[in-house]
Every structure is written in C-alpha cells, then in structure tokens.
C-alpha cells in the first residue's frame, strides 16, 4: 500500500488562538506574573476585558503560545523573560510612562 494512503487518515489538530495577561510586578519588586491565560473563547474574553479597561494589548502569537501553558499566578519562565520585557517596554512607551525595567547606562568613563 502506498505511503500517502496511510497518511491520509491523519488529521491535523488546529490550535485555537491564545491570550495571556501579565502583571509587570514592578510595584511589588517581583518578576512579571501571568494573571490570566486561555485559548479560544477564554482568549477572546481576556482581550475584550483588556480593551474594556483601556489596557494595552500586543499581539505576539509565539510568546502567547509559550505562556498559555504556564499556570496562572506563576512567574514568567526565564526562557521567556526577554520577550516579556520587550512587550512591557512597548507598553510603557506607548503609555508615555518611564520604563521601570530599563537599565540606565553610565555615561561616566573613568578613563584618563
């Protein structure tokens, strides 16, 4: 029997869209934390609640796919930390607020 007949019965599982809400944690001197996560209808509700409360939304499907697997109230895993920092930086900039996570560079050179 040809191989393509064997593979024709396999179905692809379609992933539903994911959404994740993140609390930045800077007010509590903690790492960012996942406050809500879900797929499909839950994801739609998360996004709608954000819009309803004038909370900025940024679309990053790869990051959402990674974070939706993490438990709510869990800190951001280290492998996603830089990506989350970029998202939070975007949000602070879009809101016209100073970025509390920004690392200030020292302009003083002690060279003589």
trRosetta pair geometry for C-beta under 8 A, 3 or more apart (Angstrom, degrees):
i j d omega theta_ij theta_ji phi_ij phi_ji
1 5 5.5 -94 171 66 103 134
1 6 6.6 111 117 -49 116 95
2 5 5.2 98 70 0 82 101
2 6 7.7 -150 104 -3 49 86
3 6 5.6 -58 -157 34 43 112
3 7 6.4 26 154 -10 75 110
4 7 5.8 -59 -143 44 37 106
4 8 6.3 55 154 -45 66 99
5 8 5.6 -40 -147 10 33 120
6 9 7.4 -65 179 22 33 101
7 10 5.5 -42 -167 14 59 119
15 18 7.5 -30 158 -32 112 102
15 39 7.3 -100 179 -143 78 136
15 65 7.4 33 154 -119 156 110
16 39 4.3 104 84 166 109 107
16 40 3.9 -15 163 -63 153 83
16 43 7.1 177 133 12 101 136
17 39 6.7 154 82 -154 39 69
17 40 6.9 126 51 -76 70 32
17 43 5.2 -161 107 105 87 157
17 44 7.7 82 79 -56 122 76
17 61 7.6 -81 -139 -122 79 104
17 64 8.0 3 179 120 69 147
18 37 7.4 1 -173 -170 99 85
18 38 7.2 -178 -146 100 65 31
18 39 5.1 -36 -94 -96 71 78
18 43 5.5 -150 -151 -99 21 137
18 61 7.3 113 48 -149 94 68
18 64 4.3 161 97 144 104 107
18 65 5.6 140 33 -84 148 50
18 67 7.9 155 143 68 130 78
18 68 4.0 -86 -161 -51 134 152
19 36 7.8 -5 114 114 92 98
19 37 7.2 -173 95 -141 52 47
19 38 6.4 -9 57 61 83 71
19 39 7.9 155 16 -95 68 32
19 42 7.5 -158 50 115 102 72
19 43 3.6 133 7 -152 101 81
19 44 7.5 164 -3 -39 142 23
19 46 4.2 176 110 74 129 131
19 47 5.3 -116 -120 -45 157 91
19 64 6.1 -32 -103 -148 26 132
19 68 7.6 79 51 -90 25 113
20 34 5.9 -57 -169 -137 109 104
20 36 7.1 166 -156 90 42 59
20 37 4.6 4 -112 -106 80 89
20 46 7.4 8 -72 158 7 159
20 63 7.8 -111 39 127 134 86
20 64 5.3 -175 2 -132 103 74
20 67 4.3 10 -87 105 171 125
20 68 5.7 -130 -64 -73 106 67
21 34 7.2 105 75 -165 56 59
21 35 4.7 -62 104 68 104 94
21 36 4.0 33 30 45 118 96
21 37 7.3 -136 24 -60 67 55
21 46 5.6 -144 -38 -163 105 113
21 50 6.9 -170 -103 -72 107 112
22 32 5.2 15 178 176 112 119
22 33 7.0 152 -156 76 65 36
22 34 6.1 -41 -101 -102 69 49
22 35 6.6 150 -118 9 15 91
22 67 7.7 -49 -70 -172 110 157
22 76 7.2 27 -135 -69 123 116
22 84 6.4 -174 -146 -151 165 114
22 87 7.4 86 43 100 148 134
22 88 7.4 -97 107 -72 132 101
23 32 6.5 170 84 -154 49 67
23 33 5.0 -10 55 58 100 90
23 35 4.9 82 -24 -43 101 126
24 27 7.8 87 82 -2 96 82
24 32 5.3 -43 -140 -102 34 94
24 88 5.4 115 -113 -135 108 132
24 100 7.6 105 146 53 136 121
24 101 7.8 -124 -170 -39 114 119
25 28 5.6 -73 -162 54 63 98
25 29 7.6 -62 155 83 84 10
25 30 4.0 -100 -169 83 116 81
25 31 5.5 19 95 100 168 19
25 32 4.9 -145 6 -85 118 34
25 33 5.7 112 -67 -8 115 89
25 75 7.9 38 -76 -123 160 89
26 29 7.3 31 -165 -80 37 34
26 100 4.2 92 -162 95 156 147
26 101 6.8 -114 -84 -55 127 83
30 33 6.9 9 120 -36 123 111
30 75 7.4 -122 164 -103 101 112
31 75 4.5 54 85 -153 124 119
31 76 6.0 -130 153 34 112 89
31 81 7.6 -62 -155 -119 120 110
32 75 7.0 110 80 -155 48 69
32 76 4.8 25 79 -15 97 125
32 81 8.0 153 37 -131 110 71
32 84 5.5 -154 64 151 153 137
32 88 6.7 -139 -80 -59 142 142
33 73 6.3 -2 177 -150 121 35
33 74 6.8 164 -151 83 79 26
33 75 5.6 -55 -97 -98 73 49
33 76 7.2 -125 -89 -27 25 74
34 37 5.6 -2 177 -39 125 119
34 67 6.0 172 -97 179 128 106
34 70 5.4 143 -7 97 157 115
34 71 7.4 146 72 97 130 38
34 72 5.6 -116 113 -123 98 45
34 73 7.0 -61 75 -4 75 18
34 74 5.6 4 35 56 110 76
34 75 8.0 148 2 -141 79 5
34 76 7.0 124 -40 -77 86 66
35 72 6.6 39 -171 -157 19 93
35 73 7.3 61 -110 -73 47 53
36 46 5.2 176 120 -116 127 115
36 72 6.3 21 -98 -119 29 120
37 46 7.6 30 -108 -84 19 159
37 67 6.4 -142 -112 129 131 85
37 68 4.7 167 -178 -130 114 58
37 70 7.0 141 -38 65 168 73
37 72 6.0 -158 18 -75 97 85
38 41 7.9 -54 141 80 128 55
38 42 2.7 -77 147 116 150 127
38 43 5.1 -148 96 -54 80 61
38 45 7.5 2 69 51 144 101
38 46 6.1 162 41 -28 104 126
38 68 7.0 -144 -8 -145 5 106
39 42 6.2 43 49 53 34 105
39 43 5.3 0 -141 -30 21 118
39 68 6.4 78 -58 -176 88 148
40 43 5.9 117 44 19 22 103
40 44 7.1 -44 143 -6 40 101
41 44 5.5 -52 -150 35 35 115
41 45 6.4 36 152 -20 66 104
42 45 5.6 -54 -151 36 33 112
42 46 6.5 38 150 -23 65 102
43 46 5.6 -49 -149 31 33 113
43 47 6.5 28 155 -14 65 105
44 47 5.9 -58 -150 39 31 108
44 48 6.1 29 153 -19 66 110
45 48 5.6 -54 -141 39 31 111
45 49 6.2 34 158 -21 65 105
46 49 6.0 -56 -150 35 26 110
46 50 6.6 29 151 -20 61 106
47 50 5.6 -54 -153 33 33 114
47 51 6.5 31 152 -15 66 104
47 57 6.0 61 -142 -127 84 150
48 51 5.7 -54 -149 38 34 110
48 52 6.1 36 152 -22 67 108
49 52 5.5 -53 -142 38 31 114
49 53 6.3 8 163 0 65 112
49 55 7.8 6 119 32 70 129
50 53 6.4 -74 -147 49 24 94
50 55 4.1 -94 -156 74 76 110
50 56 7.6 -61 173 73 115 18
50 57 5.0 108 118 -69 143 105
51 54 7.7 29 -173 -76 31 29
51 55 7.5 -78 -49 50 21 74
51 57 6.8 -29 -63 -19 79 133
56 90 7.9 -163 141 116 142 88
56 91 4.7 168 73 -131 141 91
56 94 5.6 116 -119 88 151 138
56 95 6.6 -112 -32 -53 135 101
58 87 5.3 -172 68 -145 146 95
58 90 5.8 80 -88 95 151 141
58 91 6.9 -108 -24 -64 124 90
60 63 4.0 18 119 28 119 117
60 64 6.1 147 87 -20 67 88
60 83 7.2 168 155 175 154 113
60 87 6.5 -102 1 -86 146 120
61 64 5.5 -55 -141 40 32 113
61 65 6.1 39 158 -25 66 104
62 65 5.8 -51 -150 31 28 113
62 66 6.8 25 152 -16 61 105
63 66 5.7 -57 -153 36 35 110
63 67 6.1 18 157 -9 70 113
63 80 6.5 118 -145 -151 88 111
63 83 5.0 -168 -103 145 123 136
63 84 7.2 155 -164 -70 132 66
63 87 7.1 -177 124 -47 169 137
64 67 6.0 -63 -138 46 29 101
64 68 5.8 38 163 -34 68 107
65 68 6.2 -45 -137 22 23 113
65 69 7.8 22 158 -18 51 102
66 69 6.7 -70 -179 26 32 108
66 70 7.8 25 139 -21 64 106
66 77 8.0 -113 155 46 110 123
66 79 7.9 -122 -175 102 141 105
66 80 5.6 171 118 -89 137 129
67 70 5.4 -48 -160 21 54 116
67 76 7.3 -34 -115 -126 112 84
67 80 6.2 137 -72 -172 93 167
67 84 7.8 105 -80 -80 137 112
70 74 5.0 -131 165 74 103 135
70 76 7.7 71 132 -123 175 42
70 77 6.4 -150 -95 -23 136 105
71 74 4.5 96 71 -28 83 126
76 80 5.4 -117 179 87 99 105
76 81 5.5 128 115 -92 119 66
76 84 4.9 -65 -143 -3 160 167
77 80 5.2 72 65 18 83 101
77 81 7.3 -119 101 -41 41 81
78 81 5.3 -26 -149 -16 39 122
80 83 5.3 -63 -166 47 65 113
80 84 5.6 64 138 -25 88 106
81 84 5.8 -59 -146 39 29 109
81 85 6.2 33 155 -23 66 106
82 85 5.5 -51 -146 34 32 115
82 86 6.6 36 152 -21 63 101
83 86 5.7 -51 -154 31 33 113
83 87 6.7 33 148 -17 63 103
84 87 5.6 -52 -151 35 37 113
84 88 6.3 34 152 -16 68 105
85 88 5.8 -54 -144 41 31 109
85 89 6.1 38 153 -24 64 107
85 101 5.8 -148 -145 140 98 152
86 89 5.6 -52 -145 35 29 115
86 90 6.5 35 152 -22 62 103
87 90 5.6 -53 -154 32 31 114
87 91 6.5 31 150 -19 65 105
88 91 5.5 -52 -148 35 36 113
88 92 6.4 35 154 -17 67 103
88 99 7.6 115 125 -144 88 98
88 101 6.3 66 103 10 129 145
89 92 5.9 -53 -147 36 30 109
89 93 6.3 28 155 -16 64 109
89 99 5.3 19 -126 -126 73 141
89 101 6.7 -98 -74 67 86 118
89 102 7.4 104 -119 -73 105 85
90 93 5.9 -60 -148 40 27 110
90 94 6.1 26 156 -18 65 111
91 94 5.8 -56 -143 39 28 110
91 95 6.2 18 159 -10 64 112
92 95 5.9 -65 -146 45 27 105
92 97 4.8 -95 -159 76 77 94
92 98 6.9 -39 175 109 124 20
92 99 4.4 132 96 -92 156 73
92 100 7.5 -163 -106 5 150 70
93 96 7.6 36 180 -72 31 28
93 97 7.9 -97 -63 51 19 61
93 99 6.9 -6 -52 -59 78 111
98 102 7.4 -96 174 18 80 130
99 102 4.1 92 89 -33 111 106
